[in-house]
């Protein structure tokens, strides 16, 4: 058994609004065991240290891995933190690869052993040399522009930490009435988990709630679930052309078309069919459509079929009539309109070169005044962006205000247009068939 440990590397783990530095090294062990194909088995341990100068005894193993048949390439241990776990299969895995590359020469591997070493998490990057080390003996932070390790954090500035909670009418929620609740969430983009060469968008993180608005459920509640299906066809001649497309792109195109005509002859095609085929190829070559229909009075059978194209993002529109009955409700109504407008506004970033995303909304129909109880007989809604907020200040067709200090309008019409951030998929539905779900 042979074992080597890399130098420590500083790794920055950025989670949008905050960032932290950790120091890790990788210990690789060449065991005496072999896989079924005879390749040697290597094991890896990712070790976290409190600082760059920490002793080896201060390190704790946060992840392990192996190239053994059936073993995971990397898996967490009980010592890993929530933040480290988020970056385990992306940045931490990439740093492990680099560190393994820096010590691979210590093992004096042959070609077969090097292949097994790479399967255990090795890298084809150049090892970090001694001359590249920092003054404190740690490896320099990787500055390679790799989507797997490249973090961008556009931080909004001057934003409210919390908008507060608002209710209209003021007795809503105390009288057992069903209502709709809008929870304002601070937007965070989804992470990209790039394992090997495949990028996977991870599940959206739990977003922080920065305000709530409760309003009565209005008439005309509806939703519309859609997926994209388009009628597409491919006729027999197009299938033949597709199968020979590589030849068509070379200088053998004419021979291929001639060969196709000869094949039609061998299949017993009549002279009229051969003429129609030649006319079809002529219209494709000329980049025009309809020659066969124009001169022959027909088309090639397109084998039309409805094919799935992709999901859609559901839109939702809500219209509320807000008519305050006293000063308290007037204050609530003005604040509700203001908060919707402010939350949907584009945010300026601390870096003046960028703009940051607006806040987003979780929308839920609440049953019998209970904010923790979703209405089982109405649809659920995924996290949404507020795309449009329209306010009609004179819904009755004339200008009328109360005689209060703010001259509050007698009534407002508030129209909100939302759209979900993610499409609804089958995994969003649980096993409770007594609820409508999404």
ChimeraX attribute file (.defattr): number of C-alpha atoms within 10 A of each C-alpha:
attribute: neighborCount
match mode: 1-to-1
recipient: residues
	/A:1	8
	/A:2	11
	/A:3	14
	/A:4	15
	/A:5	20
	/A:6	22
	/A:7	20
	/A:8	24
	/A:9	27
	/A:10	20
	/A:11	18
	/A:12	17
	/A:13	19
	/A:14	16
	/A:15	17
	/A:16	14
	/A:17	10
	/A:18	9
	/A:19	11
	/A:20	11
	/A:21	13
	/A:22	16
	/A:23	21
	/A:24	28
	/A:25	25
	/A:26	26
	/A:27	21
	/A:28	27
	/A:29	19
	/A:30	18
	/A:31	13
	/A:32	10
	/A:33	13
	/A:34	15
	/A:35	13
	/A:36	9
	/A:37	7
	/A:38	9
	/A:39	17
	/A:40	20
	/A:41	21
	/A:42	26
	/A:43	21
	/A:44	26
	/A:45	23
	/A:46	27
	/A:47	24
	/A:48	25
	/A:49	21
	/A:50	14
	/A:51	15
	/A:52	18
	/A:53	13
	/A:54	13
	/A:55	10
	/A:56	12
	/A:57	7
	/A:58	12
	/A:59	17
	/A:60	17
	/A:61	20
	/A:62	20
	/A:63	24
	/A:64	19
	/A:65	19
	/A:66	23
	/A:67	23
	/A:68	20
	/A:69	11
	/A:70	8
	/A:71	12
	/A:72	12
	/A:73	18
	/A:74	22
	/A:75	16
	/A:76	18
	/A:77	15
	/A:78	8
	/A:79	13
	/A:80	17
	/A:81	11
	/A:82	9
	/A:83	13
	/A:84	18
	/A:85	16
	/A:86	18
	/A:87	20
	/A:88	21
	/A:89	19
	/A:90	20
	/A:91	24
	/A:92	23
	/A:93	23
	/A:94	23
	/A:95	24
	/A:96	26
	/A:97	20
	/A:98	23
	/A:99	29
	/A:100	30
	/A:101	21
	/A:102	22
	/A:103	21
	/A:104	19
	/A:105	11
	/A:106	11
	/A:107	16
	/A:108	9
	/A:109	13
	/A:110	8
	/A:111	8
	/A:112	11
	/A:113	17
	/A:114	18
	/A:115	14
	/A:116	20
	/A:117	28
	/A:118	17
	/A:119	16
	/A:120	24
	/A:121	26
	/A:122	22
	/A:123	20
	/A:124	10
	/A:125	12
	/A:126	9
	/A:127	17
	/A:128	17
	/A:129	10
	/A:130	12
	/A:131	7
	/A:132	12
	/A:133	15
	/A:134	12
	/A:135	8
	/A:136	10
	/A:137	14
	/A:138	20
	/A:139	24
	/A:140	16
	/A:141	13
	/A:142	16
	/A:143	8
	/A:144	9
	/A:145	9
	/A:146	12
	/A:147	13
	/A:148	21
	/A:149	23
	/A:150	12
	/A:151	16
	/A:152	9
	/A:153	16
	/A:154	18
	/A:155	17
	/A:156	19
	/A:157	14
	/A:158	9
	/A:159	12
	/A:160	11
	/A:161	10
	/A:162	14
	/A:163	19
	/A:164	14
	/A:165	17
	/A:166	21
	/A:167	19
	/A:168	22
	/A:169	19
	/A:170	16
	/A:171	11
	/A:172	17
	/A:173	21
	/A:174	10
	/A:175	9
	/A:176	12
	/A:177	15
	/A:178	20
	/A:179	22
	/A:180	20
	/A:181	21
	/A:182	19
	/A:183	20
	/A:184	29
	/A:185	23
	/A:186	19
	/A:187	20
	/A:188	19
	/A:189	13
	/A:190	11
	/A:191	18
	/A:192	17
	/A:193	20
	/A:194	20
	/A:195	14
	/A:196	12
	/A:197	7
	/A:198	9
	/A:199	14
	/A:200	11
	/A:201	11
	/A:202	13
	/A:203	9
	/A:204	12
	/A:205	12
	/A:206	10
	/A:207	16
	/A:208	13
	/A:209	19
	/A:210	17
	/A:211	20
	/A:212	21
	/A:213	21
	/A:214	24
	/A:215	22
	/A:216	20
	/A:217	17
	/A:218	12
	/A:219	9
	/A:220	9
	/A:221	11
	/A:222	10
	/A:223	15
	/A:224	9
	/A:225	12
	/A:226	13
	/A:227	14
	/A:228	11
	/A:229	13
	/A:230	12
	/A:231	10
	/A:232	12
	/A:233	14
	/A:234	14
	/A:235	14
	/A:236	13
	/A:237	16
	/A:238	17
	/A:239	11
	/A:240	13
	/A:241	18
	/A:242	13
	/A:243	11
	/A:244	16
	/A:245	14
	/A:246	12
	/A:247	16
	/A:248	16
	/A:249	9
	/A:250	9
	/A:251	10
	/A:252	12
	/A:253	16
	/A:254	12
	/A:255	12
	/A:256	17
	/A:257	18
	/A:258	12
	/A:259	12
	/A:260	17
	/A:261	18
	/A:262	13
	/A:263	12
	/A:264	16
	/A:265	14
	/A:266	9
	/A:267	9
	/A:268	9
	/A:269	13
	/A:270	10
	/A:271	11
	/A:272	10
	/A:273	14
	/A:274	15
	/A:275	14
	/A:276	19
	/A:277	18
	/A:278	16
	/A:279	16
	/A:280	22
	/A:281	18
	/A:282	15
	/A:283	15
	/A:284	14
	/A:285	9
	/A:286	9
	/A:287	8
	/A:288	10
	/A:289	12
	/A:290	14
	/A:291	18
	/A:292	20
	/A:293	13
	/A:294	10
	/A:295	10
	/A:296	13
	/A:297	9
	/A:298	12
	/A:299	14
	/A:300	15
	/A:301	11
	/A:302	13
	/A:303	10
	/A:304	11
	/A:305	12
	/A:306	11
	/A:307	12
	/A:308	12
	/A:309	11
	/A:310	11
	/A:311	15
	/A:312	14
	/A:313	17
	/A:314	20
	/A:315	18
	/A:316	17
	/A:317	16
	/A:318	16
	/A:319	17
	/A:320	16
	/A:321	15
	/A:322	23
	/A:323	17
	/A:324	22
	/A:325	13
	/A:326	11
	/A:327	14
	/A:328	12
	/A:329	19
	/A:330	24
	/A:331	15
	/A:332	20
	/A:333	23
	/A:334	16
	/A:335	18
	/A:336	23
	/A:337	16
	/A:338	11
	/A:339	20
	/A:340	21
	/A:341	16
	/A:342	16
	/A:343	23
	/A:344	19
	/A:345	15
	/A:346	13
	/A:347	19
	/A:348	19
	/A:349	18
	/A:350	14
	/A:351	13
	/A:352	10
	/A:353	8
	/A:354	13
	/A:355	16
	/A:356	18
	/A:357	20
	/A:358	19
	/A:359	22
	/A:360	26
	/A:361	29
	/A:362	19
	/A:363	20
	/A:364	23
	/A:365	26
	/A:366	23
	/A:367	20
	/A:368	17
	/A:369	17
	/A:370	16
	/A:371	17
	/A:372	9
	/A:373	12
	/A:374	19
	/A:375	21
	/A:376	16
	/A:377	12
	/A:378	18
	/A:379	16
	/A:380	17
	/A:381	20
	/A:382	19
	/A:383	21
	/A:384	23
	/A:385	23
	/A:386	23
	/A:387	13
	/A:388	14
	/A:389	17
	/A:390	13
	/A:391	15
	/A:392	13
	/A:393	18
	/A:394	15
	/A:395	15
	/A:396	12
	/A:397	8
	/A:398	8
	/A:399	11
	/A:400	14
	/A:401	14
	/A:402	16
	/A:403	10
	/A:404	11
	/A:405	7
	/A:406	12
	/A:407	11
	/A:408	20
	/A:409	21
	/A:410	19
	/A:411	22
	/A:412	21
	/A:413	16
	/A:414	19
	/A:415	15
	/A:416	17
	/A:417	16
	/A:418	20
	/A:419	21
	/A:420	20
	/A:421	15
	/A:422	14
	/A:423	16
	/A:424	19
	/A:425	9
	/A:426	7
	/A:427	6
	/A:428	10
	/A:429	13
	/A:430	9
	/A:431	6
	/A:432	9
	/A:433	9
	/A:434	8
	/A:435	16
	/A:436	13
	/A:437	17
	/A:438	16
